[in-house]
Amino acid sequence: MDKKRFHFYYGIVLTLVGIGVFYRIPQVMPQVETIEFFRQKIGVVKASFYILGGLLVMFGVIRMYKNFK
């Protein structure tokens, strides 16, 4: 597999993982809220997960876009 094709598929994987993070956040947050340390900081934890998912999707799309450029 050549390098260009590998970068394209890597971009697809990054994008799908980012979408998976968005899908899992509502399912995992009730479990995180049961941890005493995170109970007061649940907004920061949610924001962190959403930022992580957004960055994964963004960098995956950028990698796929650069492949066609």
Gaussian input, Z-matrix of N, CA and C with variables (Angstrom, degrees):
# hf/3-21g

backbone

0 1
 N
 C     1     B1
 C     2     B2     1     A1
 N     3     B3     2     A2     1     D1
 C     4     B4     3     A3     2     D2
 C     5     B5     4     A4     3     D3
 N     6     B6     5     A5     4     D4
 C     7     B7     6     A6     5     D5
 C     8     B8     7     A7     6     D6
 N     9     B9     8     A8     7     D7
 C    10    B10     9     A9     8     D8
 C    11    B11    10    A10     9     D9
 N    12    B12    11    A11    10    D10
 C    13    B13    12    A12    11    D11
 C    14    B14    13    A13    12    D12
 N    15    B15    14    A14    13    D13
 C    16    B16    15    A15    14    D14
 C    17    B17    16    A16    15    D15
 N    18    B18    17    A17    16    D16
 C    19    B19    18    A18    17    D17
 C    20    B20    19    A19    18    D18
 N    21    B21    20    A20    19    D19
 C    22    B22    21    A21    20    D20
 C    23    B23    22    A22    21    D21
 N    24    B24    23    A23    22    D22
 C    25    B25    24    A24    23    D23
 C    26    B26    25    A25    24    D24
 N    27    B27    26    A26    25    D25
 C    28    B28    27    A27    26    D26
 C    29    B29    28    A28    27    D27
 N    30    B30    29    A29    28    D28
 C    31    B31    30    A30    29    D29
 C    32    B32    31    A31    30    D30
 N    33    B33    32    A32    31    D31
 C    34    B34    33    A33    32    D32
 C    35    B35    34    A34    33    D33
 N    36    B36    35    A35    34    D34
 C    37    B37    36    A36    35    D35
 C    38    B38    37    A37    36    D36
 N    39    B39    38    A38    37    D37
 C    40    B40    39    A39    38    D38
 C    41    B41    40    A40    39    D39
 N    42    B42    41    A41    40    D40
 C    43    B43    42    A42    41    D41
 C    44    B44    43    A43    42    D42
 N    45    B45    44    A44    43    D43
 C    46    B46    45    A45    44    D44
 C    47    B47    46    A46    45    D45
 N    48    B48    47    A47    46    D46
 C    49    B49    48    A48    47    D47
 C    50    B50    49    A49    48    D48
 N    51    B51    50    A50    49    D49
 C    52    B52    51    A51    50    D50
 C    53    B53    52    A52    51    D51
 N    54    B54    53    A53    52    D52
 C    55    B55    54    A54    53    D53
 C    56    B56    55    A55    54    D54
 N    57    B57    56    A56    55    D55
 C    58    B58    57    A57    56    D56
 C    59    B59    58    A58    57    D57
 N    60    B60    59    A59    58    D58
 C    61    B61    60    A60    59    D59
 C    62    B62    61    A61    60    D60
 N    63    B63    62    A62    61    D61
 C    64    B64    63    A63    62    D62
 C    65    B65    64    A64    63    D63
 N    66    B66    65    A65    64    D64
 C    67    B67    66    A66    65    D65
 C    68    B68    67    A67    66    D66
 N    69    B69    68    A68    67    D67
 C    70    B70    69    A69    68    D68
 C    71    B71    70    A70    69    D69
 N    72    B72    71    A71    70    D70
 C    73    B73    72    A72    71    D71
 C    74    B74    73    A73    72    D72
 N    75    B75    74    A74    73    D73
 C    76    B76    75    A75    74    D74
 C    77    B77    76    A76    75    D75
 N    78    B78    77    A77    76    D76
 C    79    B79    78    A78    77    D77
 C    80    B80    79    A79    78    D78
 N    81    B81    80    A80    79    D79
 C    82    B82    81    A81    80    D80
 C    83    B83    82    A82    81    D81
 N    84    B84    83    A83    82    D82
 C    85    B85    84    A84    83    D83
 C    86    B86    85    A85    84    D84
 N    87    B87    86    A86    85    D85
 C    88    B88    87    A87    86    D86
 C    89    B89    88    A88    87    D87
 N    90    B90    89    A89    88    D88
 C    91    B91    90    A90    89    D89
 C    92    B92    91    A91    90    D90
 N    93    B93    92    A92    91    D91
 C    94    B94    93    A93    92    D92
 C    95    B95    94    A94    93    D93
 N    96    B96    95    A95    94    D94
 C    97    B97    96    A96    95    D95
 C    98    B98    97    A97    96    D96
 N    99    B99    98    A98    97    D97
 C   100   B100    99    A99    98    D98
 C   101   B101   100   A100    99    D99
 N   102   B102   101   A101   100   D100
 C   103   B103   102   A102   101   D101
 C   104   B104   103   A103   102   D102
 N   105   B105   104   A104   103   D103
 C   106   B106   105   A105   104   D104
 C   107   B107   106   A106   105   D105
 N   108   B108   107   A107   106   D106
 C   109   B109   108   A108   107   D107
 C   110   B110   109   A109   108   D108
 N   111   B111   110   A110   109   D109
 C   112   B112   111   A111   110   D110
 C   113   B113   112   A112   111   D111
 N   114   B114   113   A113   112   D112
 C   115   B115   114   A114   113   D113
 C   116   B116   115   A115   114   D114
 N   117   B117   116   A116   115   D115
 C   118   B118   117   A117   116   D116
 C   119   B119   118   A118   117   D117
 N   120   B120   119   A119   118   D118
 C   121   B121   120   A120   119   D119
 C   122   B122   121   A121   120   D120
 N   123   B123   122   A122   121   D121
 C   124   B124   123   A123   122   D122
 C   125   B125   124   A124   123   D123
 N   126   B126   125   A125   124   D124
 C   127   B127   126   A126   125   D125
 C   128   B128   127   A127   126   D126
 N   129   B129   128   A128   127   D127
 C   130   B130   129   A129   128   D128
 C   131   B131   130   A130   129   D129
 N   132   B132   131   A131   130   D130
 C   133   B133   132   A132   131   D131
 C   134   B134   133   A133   132   D132
 N   135   B135   134   A134   133   D133
 C   136   B136   135   A135   134   D134
 C   137   B137   136   A136   135   D135
 N   138   B138   137   A137   136   D136
 C   139   B139   138   A138   137   D137
 C   140   B140   139   A139   138   D138
 N   141   B141   140   A140   139   D139
 C   142   B142   141   A141   140   D140
 C   143   B143   142   A142   141   D141
 N   144   B144   143   A143   142   D142
 C   145   B145   144   A144   143   D143
 C   146   B146   145   A145   144   D144
 N   147   B147   146   A146   145   D145
 C   148   B148   147   A147   146   D146
 C   149   B149   148   A148   147   D147
 N   150   B150   149   A149   148   D148
 C   151   B151   150   A150   149   D149
 C   152   B152   151   A151   150   D150
 N   153   B153   152   A152   151   D151
 C   154   B154   153   A153   152   D152
 C   155   B155   154   A154   153   D153
 N   156   B156   155   A155   154   D154
 C   157   B157   156   A156   155   D155
 C   158   B158   157   A157   156   D156
 N   159   B159   158   A158   157   D157
 C   160   B160   159   A159   158   D158
 C   161   B161   160   A160   159   D159
 N   162   B162   161   A161   160   D160
 C   163   B163   162   A162   161   D161
 C   164   B164   163   A163   162   D162
 N   165   B165   164   A164   163   D163
 C   166   B166   165   A165   164   D164
 C   167   B167   166   A166   165   D165
 N   168   B168   167   A167   166   D166
 C   169   B169   168   A168   167   D167
 C   170   B170   169   A169   168   D168
 N   171   B171   170   A170   169   D169
 C   172   B172   171   A171   170   D170
 C   173   B173   172   A172   171   D171
 N   174   B174   173   A173   172   D172
 C   175   B175   174   A174   173   D173
 C   176   B176   175   A175   174   D174
 N   177   B177   176   A176   175   D175
 C   178   B178   177   A177   176   D176
 C   179   B179   178   A178   177   D177
 N   180   B180   179   A179   178   D178
 C   181   B181   180   A180   179   D179
 C   182   B182   181   A181   180   D180
 N   183   B183   182   A182   181   D181
 C   184   B184   183   A183   182   D182
 C   185   B185   184   A184   183   D183
 N   186   B186   185   A185   184   D184
 C   187   B187   186   A186   185   D185
 C   188   B188   187   A187   186   D186
 N   189   B189   188   A188   187   D187
 C   190   B190   189   A189   188   D188
 C   191   B191   190   A190   189   D189
 N   192   B192   191   A191   190   D190
 C   193   B193   192   A192   191   D191
 C   194   B194   193   A193   192   D192
 N   195   B195   194   A194   193   D193
 C   196   B196   195   A195   194   D194
 C   197   B197   196   A196   195   D195
 N   198   B198   197   A197   196   D196
 C   199   B199   198   A198   197   D197
 C   200   B200   199   A199   198   D198
 N   201   B201   200   A200   199   D199
 C   202   B202   201   A201   200   D200
 C   203   B203   202   A202   201   D201
 N   204   B204   203   A203   202   D202
 C   205   B205   204   A204   203   D203
 C   206   B206   205   A205   204   D204

   B1=1.4502
   B2=1.5364
   B3=1.3145
   B4=1.4523
   B5=1.5348
   B6=1.3104
   B7=1.4637
   B8=1.5254
   B9=1.3186
   B10=1.4606
   B11=1.5391
   B12=1.3035
   B13=1.4590
   B14=1.5360
   B15=1.3327
   B16=1.4634
   B17=1.5235
   B18=1.3283
   B19=1.4650
   B20=1.5274
   B21=1.3228
   B22=1.4619
   B23=1.5219
   B24=1.3237
   B25=1.4649
   B26=1.5279
   B27=1.3195
   B28=1.4582
   B29=1.5339
   B30=1.3083
   B31=1.4534
   B32=1.5210
   B33=1.3284
   B34=1.4563
   B35=1.5245
   B36=1.3181
   B37=1.4675
   B38=1.5223
   B39=1.3279
   B40=1.4601
   B41=1.5254
   B42=1.3192
   B43=1.4568
   B44=1.5233
   B45=1.3141
   B46=1.4577
   B47=1.5254
   B48=1.3136
   B49=1.4715
   B50=1.5251
   B51=1.3300
   B52=1.4580
   B53=1.5165
   B54=1.3259
   B55=1.4719
   B56=1.5247
   B57=1.3190
   B58=1.4608
   B59=1.5174
   B60=1.3288
   B61=1.4663
   B62=1.5283
   B63=1.3262
   B64=1.4625
   B65=1.5310
   B66=1.3181
   B67=1.4556
   B68=1.5314
   B69=1.3251
   B70=1.4610
   B71=1.5277
   B72=1.3109
   B73=1.4657
   B74=1.5333
   B75=1.3332
   B76=1.4714
   B77=1.5313
   B78=1.3227
   B79=1.4494
   B80=1.5218
   B81=1.3147
   B82=1.4643
   B83=1.5250
   B84=1.3157
   B85=1.4656
   B86=1.5270
   B87=1.3398
   B88=1.4683
   B89=1.5329
   B90=1.3287
   B91=1.4621
   B92=1.5231
   B93=1.3224
   B94=1.4625
   B95=1.5268
   B96=1.3255
   B97=1.4637
   B98=1.5225
   B99=1.3263
   B100=1.4597
   B101=1.5226
   B102=1.3270
   B103=1.4643
   B104=1.5212
   B105=1.2975
   B106=1.4672
   B107=1.5325
   B108=1.3249
   B109=1.4677
   B110=1.5251
   B111=1.3395
   B112=1.4575
   B113=1.5238
   B114=1.3151
   B115=1.4635
   B116=1.5236
   B117=1.3073
   B118=1.4662
   B119=1.5306
   B120=1.3141
   B121=1.4641
   B122=1.5243
   B123=1.3199
   B124=1.4596
   B125=1.5325
   B126=1.3260
   B127=1.4676
   B128=1.5205
   B129=1.3245
   B130=1.4689
   B131=1.5268
   B132=1.3208
   B133=1.4698
   B134=1.5244
   B135=1.3323
   B136=1.4716
   B137=1.5241
   B138=1.3265
   B139=1.4668
   B140=1.5245
   B141=1.3223
   B142=1.4639
   B143=1.5223
   B144=1.3203
   B145=1.4671
   B146=1.5271
   B147=1.3345
   B148=1.4694
   B149=1.5302
   B150=1.3188
   B151=1.4727
   B152=1.5233
   B153=1.3335
   B154=1.4657
   B155=1.5218
   B156=1.3345
   B157=1.4631
   B158=1.5159
   B159=1.3295
   B160=1.4643
   B161=1.5119
   B162=1.3252
   B163=1.4693
   B164=1.5239
   B165=1.3155
   B166=1.4645
   B167=1.5227
   B168=1.3194
   B169=1.4664
   B170=1.5273
   B171=1.3276
   B172=1.4620
   B173=1.5318
   B174=1.3288
   B175=1.4595
   B176=1.5233
   B177=1.3314
   B178=1.4553
   B179=1.5201
   B180=1.3278
   B181=1.4700
   B182=1.5276
   B183=1.3209
   B184=1.4726
   B185=1.5210
   B186=1.3309
   B187=1.4685
   B188=1.5257
   B189=1.3412
   B190=1.4628
   B191=1.5238
   B192=1.3483
   B193=1.4586
   B194=1.5213
   B195=1.3215
   B196=1.4720
   B197=1.5220
   B198=1.3056
   B199=1.4550
   B200=1.5230
   B201=1.3221
   B202=1.4582
   B203=1.5226
   B204=1.2944
   B205=1.4554
   B206=1.5029
   A1=107.55
   A2=115.27
   A3=118.93
   A4=110.62
   A5=114.79
   A6=121.16
   A7=112.12
   A8=117.57
   A9=120.77
   A10=110.95
   A11=116.48
   A12=120.59
   A13=110.85
   A14=116.27
   A15=120.26
   A16=111.03
   A17=118.04
   A18=121.66
   A19=110.98
   A20=116.95
   A21=120.10
   A22=110.91
   A23=116.89
   A24=119.95
   A25=111.65
   A26=116.90
   A27=120.30
   A28=110.20
   A29=117.81
   A30=122.08
   A31=111.78
   A32=116.73
   A33=120.66
   A34=110.31
   A35=117.09
   A36=120.82
   A37=110.42
   A38=117.82
   A39=120.41
   A40=111.12
   A41=116.92
   A42=120.80
   A43=111.32
   A44=117.26
   A45=120.49
   A46=112.05
   A47=117.28
   A48=120.36
   A49=110.01
   A50=117.69
   A51=120.90
   A52=112.10
   A53=116.88
   A54=120.49
   A55=110.01
   A56=116.92
   A57=120.71
   A58=112.46
   A59=116.84
   A60=120.36
   A61=109.22
   A62=117.59
   A63=120.46
   A64=111.21
   A65=116.76
   A66=121.01
   A67=111.58
   A68=117.21
   A69=121.39
   A70=114.45
   A71=118.99
   A72=121.02
   A73=111.77
   A74=120.86
   A75=118.86
   A76=113.61
   A77=117.95
   A78=120.65
   A79=112.52
   A80=117.35
   A81=121.54
   A82=112.12
   A83=118.40
   A84=120.72
   A85=114.03
   A86=120.94
   A87=118.25
   A88=112.91
   A89=117.26
   A90=120.31
   A91=110.71
   A92=117.08
   A93=120.85
   A94=109.96
   A95=117.46
   A96=120.93
   A97=112.61
   A98=117.76
   A99=119.87
   A100=112.22
   A101=117.90
   A102=121.62
   A103=107.93
   A104=116.94
   A105=122.18
   A106=111.93
   A107=117.82
   A108=121.63
   A109=111.28
   A110=117.80
   A111=121.80
   A112=113.57
   A113=118.11
   A114=120.54
   A115=111.90
   A116=118.22
   A117=122.12
   A118=112.22
   A119=116.85
   A120=121.39
   A121=112.07
   A122=118.29
   A123=121.17
   A124=112.02
   A125=117.65
   A126=120.41
   A127=112.12
   A128=115.96
   A129=120.14
   A130=110.21
   A131=116.41
   A132=120.04
   A133=110.34
   A134=117.30
   A135=120.42
   A136=111.13
   A137=115.96
   A138=119.81
   A139=110.61
   A140=116.82
   A141=120.45
   A142=111.37
   A143=116.61
   A144=119.55
   A145=111.68
   A146=116.95
   A147=119.14
   A148=111.31
   A149=117.48
   A150=120.12
   A151=109.98
   A152=117.20
   A153=120.96
   A154=111.17
   A155=116.70
   A156=119.94
   A157=112.19
   A158=116.37
   A159=120.11
   A160=112.62
   A161=116.07
   A162=119.38
   A163=111.55
   A164=117.20
   A165=119.64
   A166=111.46
   A167=116.72
   A168=120.08
   A169=110.16
   A170=116.50
   A171=120.42
   A172=111.43
   A173=116.89
   A174=118.98
   A175=112.37
   A176=117.38
   A177=119.68
   A178=111.60
   A179=116.53
   A180=120.27
   A181=110.37
   A182=116.80
   A183=119.85
   A184=110.35
   A185=116.61
   A186=119.72
   A187=110.92
   A188=117.23
   A189=119.65
   A190=111.26
   A191=117.06
   A192=120.91
   A193=110.54
   A194=117.38
   A195=120.34
   A196=111.84
   A197=117.30
   A198=120.45
   A199=110.93
   A200=117.47
   A201=120.82
   A202=112.86
   A203=117.83
   A204=122.04
   A205=111.55
   D1=128.59
   D2=-179.32
   D3=-76.45
   D4=167.35
   D5=-173.23
   D6=-66.92
   D7=-36.64
   D8=-178.21
   D9=-65.58
   D10=-43.43
   D11=179.27
   D12=-67.07
   D13=-38.72
   D14=177.51
   D15=-61.09
   D16=-43.52
   D17=179.22
   D18=-63.90
   D19=-36.99
   D20=177.89
   D21=-64.39
   D22=-47.97
   D23=179.76
   D24=-67.07
   D25=-33.09
   D26=176.06
   D27=-64.93
   D28=-37.10
   D29=175.50
   D30=-64.25
   D31=-39.57
   D32=176.45
   D33=-63.29
   D34=-43.37
   D35=-179.99
   D36=-63.72
   D37=-44.03
   D38=178.62
   D39=-59.90
   D40=-43.36
   D41=-179.76
   D42=-64.16
   D43=-43.58
   D44=179.94
   D45=-66.62
   D46=-37.76
   D47=176.77
   D48=-64.97
   D49=-40.35
   D50=177.23
   D51=-62.55
   D52=-41.56
   D53=176.52
   D54=-65.43
   D55=-37.35
   D56=176.83
   D57=-63.34
   D58=-35.75
   D59=177.03
   D60=-64.30
   D61=-44.59
   D62=177.80
   D63=-60.98
   D64=-36.62
   D65=-179.48
   D66=-69.60
   D67=-36.35
   D68=-174.58
   D69=-84.31
   D70=-19.80
   D71=-175.69
   D72=-56.04
   D73=-50.42
   D74=-179.68
   D75=-63.55
   D76=-26.14
   D77=-179.85
   D78=-80.32
   D79=-30.19
   D80=-174.92
   D81=-90.92
   D82=-27.27
   D83=-175.43
   D84=-58.80
   D85=-40.06
   D86=176.30
   D87=-60.41
   D88=-33.74
   D89=177.60
   D90=-70.80
   D91=-37.54
   D92=179.69
   D93=-69.05
   D94=-34.67
   D95=179.94
   D96=-65.64
   D97=-21.81
   D98=178.49
   D99=-74.83
   D100=-17.69
   D101=177.65
   D102=-78.25
   D103=124.09
   D104=-173.47
   D105=-59.49
   D106=-39.52
   D107=-176.53
   D108=-63.23
   D109=-38.12
   D110=-175.37
   D111=-89.30
   D112=-6.80
   D113=-176.06
   D114=-60.59
   D115=-40.06
   D116=-179.56
   D117=-80.82
   D118=-17.78
   D119=-174.75
   D120=-114.75
   D121=28.23
   D122=-173.87
   D123=-65.71
   D124=-30.88
   D125=177.33
   D126=-65.82
   D127=-39.44
   D128=178.42
   D129=-67.79
   D130=-39.42
   D131=179.83
   D132=-65.35
   D133=-45.07
   D134=178.14
   D135=-61.39
   D136=-45.09
   D137=179.65
   D138=-60.99
   D139=-40.30
   D140=179.69
   D141=-62.93
   D142=-43.74
   D143=179.04
   D144=-66.00
   D145=-40.83
   D146=178.64
   D147=-66.87
   D148=-37.80
   D149=176.66
   D150=-65.10
   D151=-42.27
   D152=177.63
   D153=-59.40
   D154=-47.21
   D155=178.89
   D156=-63.02
   D157=-41.49
   D158=178.43
   D159=-63.17
   D160=-41.80
   D161=178.81
   D162=-66.04
   D163=-40.00
   D164=178.02
   D165=-62.17
   D166=-45.25
   D167=178.68
   D168=-64.26
   D169=-44.87
   D170=-177.72
   D171=-61.45
   D172=-47.68
   D173=-178.37
   D174=-70.54
   D175=-29.66
   D176=174.89
   D177=-66.84
   D178=-42.96
   D179=178.56
   D180=-66.86
   D181=-39.98
   D182=178.20
   D183=-61.70
   D184=-42.34
   D185=-179.11
   D186=-65.28
   D187=-39.76
   D188=177.51
   D189=-68.42
   D190=-39.10
   D191=-179.86
   D192=-64.29
   D193=-43.34
   D194=179.74
   D195=-64.51
   D196=-24.12
   D197=178.72
   D198=-67.18
   D199=-35.86
   D200=-178.32
   D201=-88.21
   D202=-14.04
   D203=-176.92
   D204=-74.92

